[in-house]
Amino acid sequence: MASLVGRTAIVTGASAGLGLAITQELASRGARVLMCSRDKIRLNKAAKQIASYLTDNGPSSGARKWYTPLTMPGDITEPETADRLAEMAKQAFGGIDILICNAGGPPPGNFDECSDEMWQNAFNLILQSPIRTIRSCLPLLQESEAGRVVFIASISGYQPVPRLLLSNTLRPGLMGLTKHLASEFAEDGILVNAIAPGFFDTDRSREVMQSIADREDETLSTIQKRITDRIPLGRQGKPAELGHLVSYLVSMENSFITGQTVPVDGGFLISP
């Protein structure tokens, strides 16, 4: 398991679900992490949860020590948040090696349900917020000898998911951004990748399934079974499983993977 001792990281959308799992994985491997999320109470609770877990279980193999994550409440869709994050990381850590852009997803809906405001909010969330965060953190990443960026995208960037019009439309743009930045930043030694999660056991996944159930006048359990039946491995993913992949992509063990979007979906995309 790749050690991240001596590395520093920012994780957005870090108070729950995939963001929380990623933060815990990075911290368990010795990285110092700055967590960001809108809800201050939930964010601080998440940091304490990680500290409690690591107190009980210790760091991962290869990590000599661990650090309680720092927290910064903030809405990543607001223009000033990215600058605040970069400044806090600089003050607390002296710089940044790893940037994880994870901002959740826009609300479910079909075309007739999505207003101009919803489209604008979705653009701000999926594309504008990582663009701003990259812009603010780039000078620090360029100073690092191990600059790594990971965007958390979605399998909707590969194949439309029912009721996710906004995500289906904008996630491919995030994947395109990944490719371009990987090429542009290669001269600075910064590796840029994305991960496309499928259905994981998170609140977001349940929200999407509930929206499908409501639209089709079905029960949540019926939709959950229908989707799970399409996953060759026969289950939803565990957030920690995604955290393992992120920790590899941002480690020094990964020295040649860049510009890629990696699906993590139990085989959902290849199912008939």
Protein Blocks (a to p, Z undefined) as FASTA:
>chain_A
ZZfehiacddehklgcjllmmmmmmmmnopacddddfblmlmmmmmmmmmmmmmmnopae
hiabdcddddddddfkbmklmmmmmmmmmmmnopafbdcddebjadeddfklmcfklmmm
mmmmmmmmmmmmmmmmmmmmmmpcbbccdddddfklmoccehilmmmmmmmmmmmmmmmm
mmmmmmnopacddddddddddfklmmmmmmmmmmnopafklmmmmmmmmpmnopacdfkl
mmmmmmmmmmmklmkbghiacddehhmmmpZZ
